[in-house]
């Protein structure tokens, strides 16, 4: 369930609410910057990934990960999504509206 929190915040995180469901062909490598220990966390690696390696500043600017959320982005994770998998694709919307209530994103 993509919107497991039931807040629609994850849907609103896509620019202009434009979300595509695509089927991977061929296998696709994706990258995620986050904090250490994320694979062992309750929700695992999370579901916001990028199409290329990014440094911390690029991640914050291009993928809208606010420093105010407290994630140091000091670790980069890399996965390969198998061919035939279905994923959501879209452009990240600005996240500045969540500075006061970051708990829903």
Secondary structure, 3 states (H helix, E strand, C coil): CCCCCCCCHHHHCEHHHCCEEEECCCCEEEEEEECCCHHHCCCCCCCCCECCCCCHHHHHHHHCCCHHHCCCCCEEEEEEECCCCEEEECCECCCHHHCCCHHHC
